[in-house]
Amino acid sequence: MITIISSSNRRGNKTQKFADYCLKWLKEQGEEVHVFSLDELPENLDLNEVYNYESSVFTDIAKKFIIPASKLYFIVPEYNGSIPGVLKLFMDGVKPEYYAGKKAALLGVAAGRAGNLRGMDHLTDVLHYLQVEVMALKLPVSQIYNILDAEGNVIDEPTKMAINSQLTKFINY
């Protein structure tokens, strides 16, 4: 099973549009795939409970989306030159052994020019610490407002081809 993690908790975020695209494409390839979007987290997280692995809201999510997955596909927007803080909070709130031995691929998305290259490097360091093998092909997608239509659909053919290629490699990874 592949779990796509849409790594923004902002309502109406564009990251989710890429998650929707990847979900549809992977299902068309016959893959068992699920999406967890960080905008599904409770609005009022009790930060004192985040690290209570036995009863944390993150543990319930991990049981559904992280533990059963053999592969994790992170779609990561650029927030202040790195990953969203809520992604790091989520990862910290899940027992490290739930990640160990999994494989991951990264898709960085940004309104700017670099497609969150730096953030993907930061996330790779965290994932390596958690003993997750990260696929070498990390895909930066830049200028996202130029490749999405008014409804948020990915319309840029070269971008679609690059994502499809990365996903194909990830299926076989």
Order of alpha helices (4+ residues) and beta strands (2+ residues): beta-alpha-beta-alpha-beta-alpha-beta-alpha-beta-beta-alpha
